[in-house]
Structures are given as C-alpha cells and as structure tokens.
Amino acid sequence: MHDAVLKLWPEIEWIQSPALRQQVTKTWQRALELSPLTPDDLNRIPFTLLVPNCPTTFMEHKRCVVHIARKAAESMTEFMGRALPIDMDTVIAGAILADVGKLLEYENVDGKTRQSKRGELLRHPFTGVALAIECGVPDAVCHIIAAHAAEGDLVKRTTEAYIVHHADFMAYLPFKNLGK
C-alpha cells in the first residue's frame, strides 16, 4: 500500500520533515485500508458528488489543490513573508490530507460513486481528522483537514488553513457553474 500512496502522491516528497512525510503517507495508507475504494478508483471517481456528471477525477482535483496551495504559499511568502510567516510543510501536508476522509465517505456501487452510510453521518473533514490523529499528524495539519470545507467557516482558520481552503474552492467552485 505504501508504494500505491507514493504513486498517487508524488507531492509527498515536497514535505521537508521526514516525520511529517511518514505521517501523511501512513494516513493515506490507513484510509485505503479502511476504504471500499481502491487506488485506481481515485483516478476514475468524480472529486465531488455535488456537481452532476463531474468531469474531473478525485486525484486530478486533489493534486491541483496541492499545487495551487503550494504556489499561493510561495507567492505569499515572497511578498509578505516578513509580516506573515507560513509553514510550507503544513500547507502541503494539509492540502494532501484535506480530502483523505472522502475515502470513507464515498463508495462505488454498480459502477456509480455515491455517499456511503458512514458518509451520510460523518462528512470527510471529520473522518479525515480521525484518520490523521490516529497516524500522529500534528494538530496544525489536522486543523486544515477540519477547516478546509464549509465546516471550517465556524472556526478561526490559521493562515495555512486559509490557503488550503481557498485553493480547494478555486478548484471546485467553477465546476458548479458548468451546465448552467
């Protein structure tokens, strides 16, 4: 499973901290162990069930979010780093893990992706945080998982959480306008 995670996520190598790299990898491994989905499914299933006939896969969306978040954090550091420190490892790890809980929220039945029974009760920010805590992921990264979606509107987001939140919505909201 370790090799499957690294194949899905070459961006894990961007994380400078060996311990955090291992925790992120372990979280994805654990999610795949518990999920009804396979690594191959992640390259086929839609990234969201909220957009009918979503034309972008889970991994296309997720990897795009990680790239957007990293580039945004780099630009913010370049121009505002003196006044606004940003932990790049936290941004990258948080972006990689933000939707890991969807592996417990989604399932495939008769070739169609749908919300699982667990997903009806616990959205992916909750299951994602549970997985991450189990794997020793630091609280600053768990905060990003918890705060990246609408649930995060109820908490005070860190700078790193704002970056991932906005990267995620930049790669999501335009799809809501398709077909309208």
Backbone as a ProteinNet text record, in pm:
[ID]
protein_1_A
[PRIMARY]
MHDAVLKLWPEIEWIQSPALRQQVTKTWQRALELSPLTPDDLNRIPFTLLVPNCPTTFMEHKRCVVHIARKAAESMTEFMGRALPIDMDTVIAGAILADVGKLLEYENVDGKTRQSKRGELLRHPFTGVALAIECGVPDAVCHIIAAHAAEGDLVKRTTEAYIVHHADFMAYLPFKNLGK
[TERTIARY]
82.5	0	87.2	203.3	295.2	330.4	364.4	401.2	282.5	162.8	42.5	20	43.2	25.4	127.1	251.5	354.6	331.2	269.6	235	122.5	24	-84.7	-33.7	61.9	103.3	253	307.1	449.2	478.7	376.3	393.1	431.1	413.9	456	604.4	681.2	825.2	854.5	759.8	779	786.2	733	733.6	875.9	932.6	1071.8	1092.2	998	1009.7	988.3	1089.8	1071.9	957.5	943.5	836	699.1	681.8	552.1	525.4	627.5	610.3	557.8	616.5	575.3	432.3	395.5	260.5	155.7	186.9	94.5	77.6	187.3	182.1	102.3	128.5	58.9	-91.8	-130.3	-272.2	-340.9	-276.2	-334.3	-338.7	-236	-237.3	-355.1	-373.1	-481.7	-618.1	-632.6	-758.6	-787.7	-685.7	-705.4	-736.1	-678.5	-708.9	-855.1	-909.7	-1047.9	-1151.3	-1106.8	-1197.6	-1249.6	-1372.6	-1421.3	-1360.9	-1290.5	-1229.9	-1086.1	-1040.3	-901.6	-823.6	-690.5	-612.8	-652.1	-680.4	-721.6	-854.5	-945.2	-1074.2	-1055.2	-953.3	-932.9	-898.1	-849.5	-821	-939.8	-1053.5	-1173.8	-1295	-1307.5	-1428.6	-1429.2	-1547.5	-1554	-1501.9	-1447.3	-1395.2	-1505.8	-1623.7	-1736.8	-1863.9	-1956.6	-2088.6	-2187.3	-2140.9	-2227.3	-2239.1	-2158.9	-2164.3	-2210.1	-2330.1	-2377.1	-2280.7	-2250.4	-2160.3	-2025.8	-1973.7	-1847.1	-1739.1	-1677.9	-1582.8	-1438.7	-1412.8	-1277.4	-1269.5	-1162.2	-1148.4	-1101.5	-1115.5	-1070.8	-923.3	-837.5	-694	-657.4	-724.1	-697.4	-725.3	-839.1	-875.3	-776.7	-751.1	-667	-526.2	-466.4	-330.3	-327.5	-431.4	-441	-445.6	-523.7	-534.3	-397.8	-324.1	-191.8	-99.3	-102.9	-17.2	-57.2	-187.7	-234.5	-192.3	-213.5	-180.8	-31.2	51.4	196.2	237.5	187.9	225.3	172.6	53.1	-0.8	84.8	120.7	204	341	396.7	525.8	513.7	408.4	388.6	365.4	286.9	261.8	389.9	471.4	598.9	691.5	695	781.4	746.2	618.9	578	542.2	499.5	452.9	515.6	617.7	676.5	729.1	776.8	828	716.3	596.8	484.1	393	399.8	306.2	380.9	435.6	508.4	414.2	460.4	381.3	467.6	413.2	483.2	447.4	540.8	515.9	482.7	551.3	519.6	375.1	328.5	190.3	91.7	121.3	34.4	28.2	143.5	147.4	81.4	116.4	56.5	-94.5	-137.3	-280.5	-355.4	-295	-359.6	-367.9	-263.3	-264.4	-368.4	-385.7	-476.7	-619.1	-644.4	-774.9	-893.1	-883.3	-996.4	-973.3	-876	-849.6	-973.1	-1054.7	-1176.5	-1279.8	-1268.2	-1362.3	-1347.3	-1234.5	-1217.3	-1310	-1358.3	-1456.4	-1596.8	-1606	-1736.1	-1798	-1716.5	-1763	-1749.8	-1831.1	-1821.3	-1869.8	-1832.1	-1880.7	-1979.5	-2096.5	-2197.2	-2249.2	-2238.8	-2283.6	-2221.5	-2092.6	-2020.2	-2046.1	-2123.6	-2153	-2099.2	-2044.9	-1993.9	-2108.5	-2117.6	-2221.9	-2168.3	-2244.3	-2209	-2238.2	-2143.5	-2162	-2251.9	-2293.1	-2371.8	-2292.8	-2162.2	-2077.5	-2073.7	-2062.2	-2055.6	-2181.9	-2295.4	-2420.2	-2417.6	-2345.2	-2338.8	-2218.1	-2106.8	-1981	-1918.6	-1920.2	-1855.4	-1703.4	-1639.2	-1495.7	-1405	-1437.3	-1348	-1337.6	-1447	-1446.8	-1369.3	-1398.5	-1326.6	-1180	-1152.9	-1013.9	-932.8	-989.4	-920	-899.3	-999.3	-985.1	-870.4	-863.3	-754	-619.1	-611.6	-485.3	-436.8	-526.4	-488.8	-437.4	-506.4	-463.5	-320	-281.3	-148.9	-46.6	-80.5	15.1	36.6	-52.6	-39.5	-55	32.2	24.5	-108.3	-144	-270.9	-284	-174.5	-181.5	-227.5	-190	-233.3	-376	-407.3	-544.5	-642.7	-599.9	-683.6	-719.8	-626	-653.4	-757	-742.6	-839.7	-978.5	-985.9	-1114.3	-1174.8	-1088.8	-1136.8	-1141.1	-1104.3	-1093.3	-1228.9	-1331.5	-1464.3	-1555.3	-1682.1	-1778.5	-1776.5	-1747.9	-1740.1	-1639.9	-1538.1	-1435.2	-1481.4	-1596.9	-1649.1	-1685.7	-1690.8	-1729.8	-1610.6	-1488.2	-1368.6	-1276.7	-1180.8	-1078.8	-969.4	-959.9	-861.4	-722.6	-621.5	-483.2	-455.3	-343.5	-304.5	-294.3	-231.3	-215.4	-350.9	-444.7	-579.4	-653.6	-636.5	-696.5	-642.2	-513.1	-451.7	-512.4	-519.2	-573.2	-722.7	-795	-939.2	-964.4	-892.8	-915	-864.4	-755.3	-707.4	-812.5	-871.1	-974.1	-1095.5	-1140.9	-1258.9	-1229.5	-1105.7	-1069.2	-1081.5	-1052.4	-1057.2	-1192.3	-1288.2	-1421.7	-1531.8	-1535.8	-1648.1	-1672.8	-1572.1	-1602.3	-1683.7	-1669.8	-1745.3	-1894.6	-1927.4	-2069.4	-2142.2	-2067.4	-2128	-2142.7	-2081.5	-2091	-2235.4	-2279.7	-2412.8	-2525	-2493.3	-2599.4	-2629.7
-119.6	0	126.4	119.6	233.8	281.8	188.2	224.9	285.1	233.3	287.3	432.3	463.3	600.3	692.7	649.1	734.1	751.9	652	665.5	768.5	764.6	862.6	1002.4	1011.2	1138.5	1163.1	1190.6	1227.6	1356.2	1437.8	1563.7	1543	1422.4	1395.9	1427.1	1408.9	1436.8	1584.7	1672.2	1816.1	1847.9	1759	1782	1761	1863.9	1859.6	1770.8	1769.5	1692.6	1543.9	1460.9	1315.7	1259.2	1307.6	1257.6	1291.7	1414.4	1454.3	1379.8	1361.9	1282.8	1143.7	1082.6	948.4	948.3	1049.4	1057.7	1076.7	1159.1	1181.8	1052.7	986.3	859.4	755.2	746.1	649.3	677.3	804.1	840.3	792.7	815.8	768.8	615.7	550.1	403.7	354.8	414.7	373.2	397.3	510.5	539.8	434.9	396.6	295.3	158.2	128.2	1.3	-5.7	106.3	110.5	139.9	184.2	231	117.9	133.4	40.6	73.7	186.7	230.3	179.5	163	123.8	245.9	237.8	349.2	380.1	278.3	301.6	375.7	346.8	416.9	567.8	610.9	753.6	829.3	757.4	818.3	810.3	757.3	744.9	815.6	813.5	868.4	1021.3	1082.7	1229.4	1282.3	1402.2	1459	1506.2	1528.4	1571.2	1506	1483.7	1433.8	1549.8	1671.6	1789.2	1851.3	1803.5	1851.6	1734.6	1740.2	1629.9	1604.8	1478.4	1439.3	1512	1525	1595.5	1540.3	1626.9	1579.7	1564.9	1592.4	1587.4	1481.2	1404.1	1294.6	1345.9	1259.6	1288.6	1328.9	1249.6	1278.7	1401	1425.4	1548.5	1670.9	1668.6	1779.9	1792	1681.5	1685	1732.7	1680.6	1721.4	1868.2	1913	2054.2	2141.9	2103.6	2180.1	2191	2082.4	2084	2180.6	2177	2265.8	2412.1	2440	2577.2	2626.4	2543.6	2583.1	2611.5	2526.2	2546.2	2676.5	2698.3	2819.5	2944.8	2938.2	3053	3081.4	2978.8	2996.9	3053.2	3006.9	3060.2	3208.7	3245.8	3386.7	3473	3424.1	3499.7	3517	3412.9	3421.6	3521.6	3518.1	3609.5	3755.6	3786.9	3926.2	3971.1	3877.4	3916.6	3835.1	3757.1	3666.3	3732.7	3854.9	3926.8	3948.8	3976.3	4007.4	3887.2	3786.6	3674.6	3542.5	3487.3	3360.9	3246.5	3160.9	3047.7	2922.4	2817.9	2689.9	2607.8	2597.8	2530.6	2382.9	2313.2	2172.6	2155.5	2244.9	2237.7	2259.9	2355.1	2380.4	2257.6	2202.5	2088	1965.8	1934.7	1818.9	1836.9	1956.1	1982.4	1970	2017.7	2006.9	1861.4	1784.2	1642.4	1565.2	1602	1527.4	1582.2	1698.6	1764.3	1673.1	1594.9	1510.7	1361.9	1327.5	1185.4	1115.5	1188.2	1131.6	1090.2	1142.9	1101.6	953.2	894.6	751	670.1	732.4	668.6	722.1	832.9	894.5	840.3	798.1	753	601.7	547.6	406.9	394.7	286.1	256.2	142.4	161	56.8	51.4	-65	-84.1	19.5	46	137.1	285.2	317.5	457.5	492.8	612.1	660.4	726.6	693.3	752.4	770.1	840.8	858.7	728.4	686.1	564.5	594.3	489.5	508.4	592	560.8	639.2	784.8	805.4	940	1020.9	953.4	1022.8	1078.9	1012.2	1053.8	1141.7	1114.3	1184.5	1232	1362.8	1414.4	1398.5	1411	1381.6	1466.8	1591.1	1659.3	1586.4	1526	1456.5	1324.9	1245.1	1118.2	1141.6	1247.8	1280.4	1314.7	1394.6	1428.4	1303.1	1217.6	1094.4	1008.2	992.1	915.7	979.3	1110.3	1181.4	1174.2	1192.4	1183.7	1043.6	942.2	803.5	781.7	854.7	836.8	938	1013.8	1103.1	1236.6	1274.5	1400.9	1516.7	1618.3	1732.2	1806.9	1869.5	1942	2052	2119.6	2228.1	2176.4	2052.8	1991.8	1939.1	1878.2	1832	1948.9	2065.6	2185.8	2216.9	2200.9	2226.2	2128.1	2001.2	1899.9	1938.7	1976.2	2010.5	2137.3	2233.6	2366.6	2392	2293.4	2323	2338.7	2275.8	2279.1	2374.6	2368.7	2461.2	2454	2337.2	2323.9	2422.1	2455.7	2547.6	2691.2	2722.5	2858.6	2892.2	2791.5	2811.1	2822.4	2815.7	2822.7	2934	2970.3	3066.9	2989.8	3012.8	2941.3	3002.4	2914.9	2961.2	3011.2	3078.3	3123.8	3005.3	2898.3	2779.2	2718.3	2721.2	2668.9	2755.6	2888.2	2975.6	2943.6	2921.6	2892.6	2766.5	2659	2532.5	2546.1	2611.3	2632.6	2702	2810.6	2885	2808.9	2736.2	2652.5	2548.2	2487.3	2385.5	2444.4	2560	2619.8	2676.4	2719.1	2763	2648.1	2527.4	2409.4	2337.8	2395.6	2336.6	2426.7	2552.2	2639.5	2658.6	2669.3	2684.9	2569.1	2449.5	2334.2	2345.4	2421	2440.4	2519.4	2596.3	2676.1	2598.9	2482	2404.2	2359.4	2371.6	2323.3	2416.7	2532.3	2626.2	2722.1
0	0	0	64.3	69.7	-70.7	-159.9	-297.1	-371.9	-345.7	-410.9	-369.6	-243	-194.6	-261.3	-268.6	-330.4	-480	-543.7	-685.5	-702.8	-612.8	-616.5	-585	-493.2	-434.4	-444.3	-563.7	-570.8	-492.9	-469	-395.8	-249.3	-197.4	-59.4	-42.9	-147.6	-141.2	-119.4	-144	-119.4	30.3	113.1	257.6	308.4	368.6	413.2	536.4	626.5	750.6	722.9	749.2	729.1	814	936.6	1024.2	965.9	919.7	863.4	732.6	650.4	526.9	561.1	663.5	704.5	758.8	835.6	892	782.7	683.4	571.7	492	464	390	468.1	596.5	682.5	686.6	687.4	689.4	561.8	446.9	320.9	315.9	368.3	372.8	456.4	572.5	662	596.2	530.1	461.7	354.9	278.9	174.7	234.3	349.5	417	459.2	502.9	553.7	446.1	331.2	226.7	139.3	91.2	-11.9	-149.3	-159.8	-285.5	-296.1	-419.6	-445.3	-493.2	-493.2	-550.1	-694.2	-773.7	-912.6	-920.4	-826.9	-824.7	-814	-741.2	-717	-844.2	-944.1	-1073.9	-1169.3	-1118.8	-1202.5	-1143.4	-1011	-949.3	-956.2	-955.2	-954.3	-820.4	-821.7	-697.6	-605.3	-660.8	-578.9	-631.7	-541.1	-579	-591.4	-563.9	-567	-705.5	-801	-938.9	-1026.1	-1082.5	-1167.3	-1283.6	-1308.5	-1417.4	-1409.9	-1290.7	-1268	-1361.3	-1443	-1543.8	-1494.3	-1367.2	-1313.2	-1204.9	-1207.6	-1112.3	-976.5	-879.6	-743.6	-742.4	-804.4	-799.8	-883	-993.7	-1069.5	-982.3	-916.6	-828.5	-713.5	-646	-526.3	-557.3	-663	-697	-739.4	-809.3	-846.6	-722.1	-623.6	-498.7	-431.3	-426.8	-363.6	-437.6	-569.5	-648.7	-631.1	-632.5	-611.2	-472.9	-370.6	-233.7	-219.3	-275.2	-265.9	-335	-455.9	-530	-460.6	-405.9	-332.2	-209.5	-135.8	-16.3	-53.1	-164	-209.5	-244.8	-315.5	-352.3	-228.7	-136.3	-14.2	66.4	71.1	141.6	72.7	-60	-135.4	-107.8	-107.4	-96.7	45.1	130.4	263.7	375.9	343.2	440.5	565.8	553.7	669.8	772.2	724	811.8	838.3	750.6	759.5	739.1	845.8	830.2	793.4	702.8	654.9	664.1	723.4	731.2	607.8	515.5	387.6	406.6	497.1	520.9	566.6	650.8	699.9	585.4	498.4	382.8	292.7	257.9	165.4	227.8	351.2	418.1	432.1	469.4	483.8	352.9	245.6	114.3	68.8	94.3	56.5	137.4	262.5	351.1	357.3	300.7	318.6	285.6	180.2	138.9	164.2	246.5	272	330.1	403.5	460.5	356.7	233.9	128.3	96.8	130	108.2	198.4	305.3	393.3	368	298.2	270.3	141.6	48.4	-82.6	-96.8	-187.2	-225.8	-369.9	-434.8	-569	-560.3	-619.5	-625.1	-768.4	-828.2	-966.6	-1061.5	-1039.6	-1128	-1104.6	-1001.1	-971.2	-833.5	-824.3	-695.8	-620.2	-492.7	-408.1	-266.6	-186.5	-47.2	27.8	110.3	189.7	309.9	379.5	502.4	602.8	615.7	705.5	659.3	529.1	473.9	498.4	508.4	539.4	681.5	770.2	910.2	940.8	872.8	900.7	770.7	747.4	627.7	638.3	523.9	515.2	604.2	639.3	733.1	868.2	911.6	1039.9	1033	930.8	918.9	884	808.2	774.9	898.5	987.5	1111.9	1196.7	1203.9	1282.7	1230.1	1099.1	1038.5	1068.8	1051.8	1070.8	1215.7	1309.8	1451.2	1482.5	1431	1451.9	1403	1299.8	1238.8	1288.9	1392.5	1455.9	1386.8	1296.9	1224.8	1324.3	1314.4	1407.1	1398.8	1510.3	1519.3	1414.1	1380.4	1281	1145.3	1111.5	985.3	1000	1114.4	1138.8	1131.8	1179.2	1171.4	1026.1	934.6	792.5	740.8	776.2	733.7	785.1	911.1	973.5	914.2	876.7	839.3	689.5	606.5	462.7	394.6	445.7	383.2	460.6	433.1	494.3	647	702.1	847.9	907.2	830.9	877.5	890.7	835.1	846.8	991.3	1076	1215.2	1309.8	1256.9	1340.9	1291.2	1373	1333.9	1260.3	1129.2	1047.9	1064.2	1060.8	1054.3	912.7	895.6	761.6	666.8	711.3	628.1	592	685.1	657.4	556	564.8	463.5	324.8	315.8	185.8	125.8	203.3	151.5	122.8	210	189.2	55.1	30.8	-93.1	-214.9	-202.1	-313.3	-348	-247.2	-268.2	-338.8	-293.6	-355.1	-493.7	-519.1	-654.4	-753.2	-707	-793.9	-785.2	-715.5	-701.9	-757.4	-712.4	-745.6	-894.8	-980	-1123.6	-1181.1	-1123.4	-1171.6	-1139.2	-1037.1	-1003	-1109.9	-1192.3	-1298.4	-1429.3	-1440.1	-1563.6	-1585.5	-1704.3	-1738.3	-1697.7	-1643.2	-1603	-1714.5
[MASK]
++++++++++++++++++++++++++++++++++++++++++++++++++++++++++++++++++++++++++++++++++++++++++++++++++++++++++++++++++++++++++++++++++++++++++++++++++++++++++++++++++++++++++++++++++++

